[in-house]
């Protein structure tokens, strides 16, 4: 079950990457604006939650678990800031591929901290998935555009990897809904705090017309993003963080498939490089299928 949840998360994240790329190119003047709009949109989406909590039987966790859950959300949102900066320098396909740094470092962190050891087939599957993701990346992008985003994505991936391990511990000690809600609060907290600064509000005021007209789009993106987080966190609860992260390396494959559909069937203007080296991309997709099979 965790495999399907992780794949569902990868699909949602792929859609979010494409929409975020559009926002960076057409709406946001500066990458950090994406963090604020994401937080505000998340706040709107979870606003009805206080009315739902009594129905779902909310139980407050211990203070330490609560702080860890909020901290995991803070790490995710800081990694989002780095991600938006990377996206401002390259496109969604490259950024999506760079997330495969996470499954490369997660098994090392998991072994170093908890002593967790995977099976040989699972390690082979992780390697195949990372290789396939890189193959997808190398099929149509030059070195310069990848290098410009590399440092941002290394930092973002490291923060995400730490957050995965924290989430695994949190979900072992509290309800899923409780953990997800507290984590989302951490995400919102990081995005809302900058609004206390006058300079930040001034920049937003200059872009207020375009931002207000695009608010429905931000809500749509955040709904999909929260769905992706929900799928990812549920898969972490039921599976192993290292393997969940490995399955999510299929994100560049889904980004390619979605981009191909957009250009081919919906006639929407997009990156025409999606048609380059198709045989390599289909081979990468086949390898991803094999990798998912091995890690599952």
C-alpha positions as CSV (number, residue, x, y, z in Angstrom):
1,X,0.0,0.0,0.0
2,X,2.8,2.4,0.8
3,X,4.2,2.1,-2.7
4,X,0.9,3.3,-4.3
5,X,0.8,6.2,-1.8
6,X,4.4,7.2,-2.6
7,X,3.6,7.0,-6.4
8,X,0.5,9.2,-5.8
9,X,2.7,11.7,-4.0
10,X,5.1,11.7,-6.9
11,X,2.3,12.4,-9.4
12,X,1.0,15.3,-7.3
13,X,4.5,16.7,-6.7
14,X,5.1,16.6,-10.5
15,X,2.0,18.6,-11.1
16,X,3.0,21.1,-8.4
17,X,6.5,21.4,-10.0
18,X,5.0,22.3,-13.3
19,X,2.6,24.9,-11.8
20,X,5.3,26.3,-9.6
21,X,7.5,26.8,-12.7
22,X,4.8,28.8,-14.3
23,X,4.4,31.0,-11.2
24,X,8.1,31.6,-11.0
25,X,8.3,32.6,-14.6
26,X,5.1,34.6,-14.9
27,X,3.8,35.8,-11.5
28,X,6.5,35.9,-8.7
29,X,9.1,38.7,-8.9
30,X,11.2,37.0,-6.3
31,X,11.4,33.2,-5.4
32,X,10.6,33.8,-1.7
33,X,7.2,35.1,-2.7
34,X,6.3,31.5,-3.5
35,X,6.9,30.5,0.2
36,X,4.5,33.2,1.4
37,X,1.7,32.5,-1.1
38,X,2.1,28.8,-0.3
39,X,1.7,29.4,3.5
40,X,-1.2,31.8,3.1
41,X,-3.0,29.3,0.7
42,X,-2.3,26.5,3.2
43,X,-3.9,28.6,5.9
44,X,-7.0,29.1,3.8
45,X,-7.2,25.4,3.0
46,X,-7.0,24.2,6.6
47,X,-9.1,27.0,8.0
48,X,-12.1,24.7,8.5
49,X,-10.0,22.2,10.5
50,X,-11.0,23.5,14.0
51,X,-14.6,22.6,13.2
52,X,-13.6,19.1,12.1
53,X,-11.2,18.2,14.9
54,X,-13.9,17.2,17.4
55,X,-15.4,14.9,14.8
56,X,-12.2,13.0,14.1
57,X,-11.4,12.5,17.7
58,X,-8.3,14.8,18.0
59,X,-5.7,13.8,20.6
60,X,-2.9,16.2,21.6
61,X,0.5,14.5,21.5
62,X,3.3,15.1,24.0
63,X,5.1,18.5,23.9
64,X,8.2,16.9,22.4
65,X,6.3,15.1,19.6
66,X,4.4,18.3,18.9
67,X,7.6,20.3,18.6
68,X,9.1,17.7,16.4
69,X,6.1,17.7,14.0
70,X,6.1,21.5,13.7
71,X,9.9,21.4,13.3
72,X,9.5,18.9,10.4
73,X,7.1,21.3,8.7
74,X,9.6,24.2,9.2
75,X,12.3,22.2,7.6
76,X,10.0,21.4,4.6
77,X,9.2,25.1,4.1
78,X,12.8,26.2,4.3
79,X,13.6,23.5,1.7
80,X,10.8,25.0,-0.4
81,X,12.5,28.3,-0.3
82,X,15.7,26.7,-1.6
83,X,13.6,24.8,-4.2
84,X,11.9,28.1,-5.5
85,X,15.4,29.6,-5.9
86,X,16.5,26.6,-7.9
87,X,13.3,26.7,-10.0
88,X,14.0,30.4,-10.8
89,X,17.3,29.3,-12.4
90,X,16.2,26.2,-14.3
91,X,13.0,24.3,-15.2
92,X,10.8,21.8,-13.4
93,X,12.3,18.7,-15.0
94,X,15.8,19.5,-13.7
95,X,14.5,20.4,-10.2
96,X,12.4,17.3,-10.0
97,X,15.4,15.2,-10.9
98,X,17.5,16.8,-8.2
99,X,15.2,15.6,-5.5
100,X,16.8,12.2,-6.1
101,X,19.5,13.4,-3.8
102,X,17.2,12.5,-1.0
103,X,17.1,8.7,-1.4
104,X,20.9,8.9,-1.9
105,X,21.5,10.3,1.5
106,X,18.5,8.9,3.5
107,X,19.8,5.3,3.8
108,X,23.1,6.7,5.0
109,X,21.4,8.9,7.6
110,X,19.0,6.2,8.6
111,X,21.8,3.7,9.1
112,X,24.0,6.2,10.9
113,X,21.3,7.4,13.3
114,X,19.0,4.3,13.8
115,X,21.2,1.5,12.4
116,X,18.5,0.6,9.8
117,X,19.6,-1.8,7.1
118,X,17.7,-2.6,3.9
119,X,17.7,-5.8,1.8
120,X,20.2,-6.1,-1.1
121,X,17.3,-5.9,-3.6
122,X,16.1,-2.7,-2.1
123,X,19.6,-1.1,-2.3
124,X,19.8,-2.2,-5.9
125,X,16.3,-0.7,-6.6
126,X,17.4,2.6,-5.0
127,X,20.5,2.8,-7.2
128,X,18.4,2.0,-10.3
129,X,15.8,4.6,-9.5
130,X,18.5,7.3,-9.0
131,X,20.3,6.3,-12.2
132,X,17.0,6.3,-14.1
133,X,16.1,9.8,-12.7
134,X,19.5,11.1,-13.8
135,X,19.1,9.6,-17.2
136,X,15.8,11.5,-17.6
137,X,17.7,14.6,-16.5
138,X,20.6,14.2,-18.9
139,X,18.4,13.5,-21.9
140,X,17.6,17.1,-22.8
141,X,19.3,19.6,-20.5
142,X,22.8,21.1,-20.6
143,X,25.3,21.2,-17.7
144,X,25.1,24.9,-17.1
145,X,21.4,24.9,-16.2
146,X,21.8,22.0,-13.9
147,X,24.8,23.5,-12.1
148,X,23.1,26.8,-11.4
149,X,20.5,25.0,-9.2
150,X,22.7,22.3,-7.7
151,X,23.7,24.0,-4.5
152,X,20.1,25.0,-3.7
153,X,18.8,21.5,-4.3
154,X,21.5,19.8,-2.2
155,X,20.4,22.0,0.7
156,X,16.8,21.4,0.1
157,X,17.2,17.7,-0.2
158,X,19.2,17.4,3.0
159,X,16.5,19.3,4.9
160,X,13.8,17.1,3.4
161,X,15.8,13.9,4.3
162,X,16.0,15.1,7.9
163,X,12.3,15.9,7.9
164,X,11.5,12.4,6.6
165,X,13.3,10.8,9.5
166,X,11.5,13.1,12.0
167,X,8.1,12.4,10.4
168,X,8.8,8.6,10.7
169,X,9.4,9.1,14.5
170,X,6.4,11.4,14.9
171,X,3.9,9.0,13.2
172,X,5.1,6.2,15.4
173,X,4.0,8.2,18.4
174,X,0.8,10.1,17.4
175,X,-2.2,9.9,15.1
176,X,-1.7,10.5,11.4
177,X,-4.1,13.4,11.3
178,X,-2.5,15.0,14.3
179,X,1.0,14.7,12.9
180,X,-0.1,16.0,9.5
181,X,-1.9,19.0,11.0
182,X,1.0,20.0,13.2
183,X,3.5,19.6,10.3
184,X,1.3,21.9,8.2
185,X,1.3,24.4,11.0
186,X,5.1,24.5,10.8
187,X,4.9,25.1,7.0
188,X,2.5,28.0,7.5
189,X,4.6,29.4,10.3
190,X,7.7,29.9,8.2
191,X,5.7,31.5,5.4
192,X,3.7,33.9,7.5
193,X,6.5,35.2,9.8
194,X,8.2,37.3,7.1
195,X,5.0,39.3,6.7
196,X,6.0,41.2,9.9
197,X,8.8,42.9,8.0
198,X,7.9,46.2,6.2
199,X,10.2,45.5,3.2
200,X,8.5,42.2,2.6
201,X,5.0,43.8,2.7
202,X,6.2,46.5,0.4
203,X,7.4,44.1,-2.3
204,X,4.1,42.2,-2.0
205,X,2.1,45.4,-2.3
206,X,3.9,46.2,-5.6
207,X,2.8,42.8,-7.0
208,X,-0.6,42.8,-5.2
209,X,-2.7,43.1,-8.4
210,X,-1.1,40.1,-10.1
211,X,-1.0,38.1,-6.9
212,X,-4.6,38.8,-6.0
213,X,-5.8,37.8,-9.5
214,X,-3.8,34.6,-9.2
215,X,-5.0,33.6,-5.8
216,X,-7.3,30.9,-7.1
217,X,-4.3,29.3,-8.8
218,X,-2.3,29.4,-5.5
219,X,-5.2,27.7,-3.7
220,X,-5.3,25.0,-6.4
221,X,-1.5,24.5,-6.2
222,X,-1.6,24.3,-2.5
223,X,-4.5,21.8,-2.4
224,X,-2.5,19.5,-4.8
225,X,0.7,20.2,-2.7
226,X,-1.1,19.3,0.6
227,X,-2.5,16.2,-1.1
228,X,1.1,15.3,-2.1
229,X,2.3,15.8,1.4
230,X,-0.5,13.8,2.8
231,X,0.2,10.8,0.5
232,X,4.0,11.1,1.2
233,X,3.5,11.2,5.0
234,X,1.0,8.4,5.0
235,X,3.5,6.3,3.0
236,X,6.2,7.1,5.5
237,X,3.9,6.0,8.3
238,X,3.2,2.7,6.6
239,X,6.6,2.1,5.0
240,X,10.3,3.0,5.4
241,X,11.4,6.7,4.7
242,X,14.4,5.6,2.6
243,X,12.2,3.5,0.3
244,X,9.5,6.1,0.2
245,X,12.0,8.7,-1.0
246,X,13.3,6.2,-3.5
247,X,9.9,5.7,-5.1
248,X,9.4,9.4,-5.2
249,X,12.4,9.7,-7.5
250,X,9.9,8.7,-10.2
251,X,8.7,12.3,-10.1
252,X,10.8,13.3,-13.2
253,X,9.1,10.5,-15.1
254,X,5.7,11.8,-14.2
255,X,6.8,15.3,-15.0
256,X,7.9,14.1,-18.5
257,X,4.6,12.2,-19.0
258,X,2.5,15.2,-18.0
259,X,4.6,17.6,-20.1
260,X,4.2,15.2,-23.1
261,X,0.5,15.1,-22.7
262,X,0.2,18.9,-22.4
263,X,2.1,19.4,-25.6
264,X,0.7,16.5,-27.6
265,X,-2.9,16.4,-26.7
266,X,-3.9,19.7,-25.1
267,X,-1.7,21.9,-27.5
268,X,-0.5,24.0,-24.6
269,X,2.8,25.8,-25.1
270,X,5.4,24.1,-23.0
271,X,9.1,23.2,-23.1
272,X,9.4,21.5,-26.5
273,X,12.6,19.8,-25.3
274,X,10.1,17.2,-24.0
275,X,10.3,15.6,-27.4
276,X,14.1,15.2,-27.4
277,X,15.8,11.8,-26.9
278,X,12.5,10.1,-26.4
279,X,14.1,6.6,-26.5
280,X,16.3,7.6,-23.5
281,X,13.3,8.8,-21.6
282,X,11.2,5.7,-22.3
283,X,14.2,3.6,-21.2
284,X,14.4,5.6,-18.0
285,X,10.7,5.1,-17.4
286,X,11.2,1.3,-17.8
287,X,14.1,1.4,-15.3
288,X,11.9,3.3,-12.9
289,X,9.3,0.6,-13.1
290,X,11.9,-2.0,-12.3
291,X,13.3,0.1,-9.5
292,X,9.9,0.5,-7.9
293,X,9.4,-3.3,-8.1
294,X,12.7,-4.0,-6.4
295,X,12.2,-1.5,-3.5
296,X,8.6,-2.7,-2.9
